[in-house]
């Protein structure tokens, strides 16, 4: 399950910026930036099942989320992807073991600070898909996990077939295999540390109010635990 730390005293406001050379703190909020664009690019809508940073160039195995302001306006639901893998049929396990998923988010040329892998720039900028295995082993437990992230799914390939699994199929598969879930109701200053390989998550929609969380992605290979 995700790890929730004891509620700390309120810290000073955090500004987005580099942490060392590999990690960056980002806003996850429906507040607007100076260009009238929602911070984090998500707004208030339902953020369906996804794994953080699936479309980014590095292997960000985990995420730290800090509830800075009004996190309680909605809930975050986590799905156990070890249980998801174990719920598959033998035929599905065999098929997915050899499947590579393509992940990308095309934010367009007006979002130069959004994470991603790109070629060209300006109006010609294109987002490049990142390749992730559909079945991964959790780095510490070595258990097999079903890696889906439907929000960023952009197709797939297998060694023996040119047929790509559609985004619609992956959304359906994510819902069908979410057999072990945890719903978190945020309290002020909560800090959540979650694994992006063993877990997938979604954030529900809310109607009114400004909500601000700060998000930090990290790699198990590039930090001390």
Secondary structure as UniProt FT lines:
FT   STRAND          3..5
FT   STRAND          17..19
FT   TURN            20..22
FT   STRAND          23..29
FT   TURN            34..35
FT   HELIX           39..41
FT   TURN            43..44
FT   STRAND          47..50
FT   TURN            52..55
FT   STRAND          62..69
FT   HELIX           71..73
FT   STRAND          75..80
FT   HELIX           81..86
FT   HELIX           90..97
FT   STRAND          99..103
FT   TURN            109..110
FT   TURN            112..113
FT   STRAND          118..119
FT   HELIX           122..124
FT   STRAND          126..127
FT   STRAND          130..133
FT   STRAND          135..137
FT   TURN            139..141
FT   STRAND          144..146
FT   HELIX           150..152
FT   STRAND          153..158
FT   HELIX           167..177
FT   STRAND          181..185
FT   TURN            188..189
FT   STRAND          191..195
FT   TURN            196..198
FT   STRAND          199..203
FT   STRAND          212..218
FT   HELIX           220..222
//
